[in-house]
Amino acid sequence: MDTGHIIVFVTVPDRDAGAAIGRKMVEERLAACCNIVPGLRSIYRWKGKICDEAEALCIFKTRSDLFGELRDRVKSLHPYECPEIIAVDIKDGFKGYLDWIDGATGR
């Protein structure tokens, strides 16, 4: 069953950056909530170099029809040149929670 809801993952340089972006997304009703997971260590290739950096992860819950707006808004607020902004479909879930997402993102 496709629920029409998604989880969006966004890595940020630290928990403060995540809180600022997360708060905006919730205030603007582009996401129902944002969980911020500090303490990530990301190892990646960027512009020909191997990087090893501390980061935090934002986990947004929202409706799939809001992804384009959320993606563009996060990009406008994000300090990275090429931020990770990826969406994963929520296949199924507790109806009460999914209904809450709808209500919290309703416009």
Secondary structure, DSSP 4 states (H G I P E B T S, - for coil): ---SEEEEEEEESSHHHHHHHHHHHHHTTS-SEEEEEEEEEEEEEETTEEEEEEEEEEEEEEEGGGHHHHHHHHHHH-SSSS--EEEEE-----HHHHHHHHHHH--
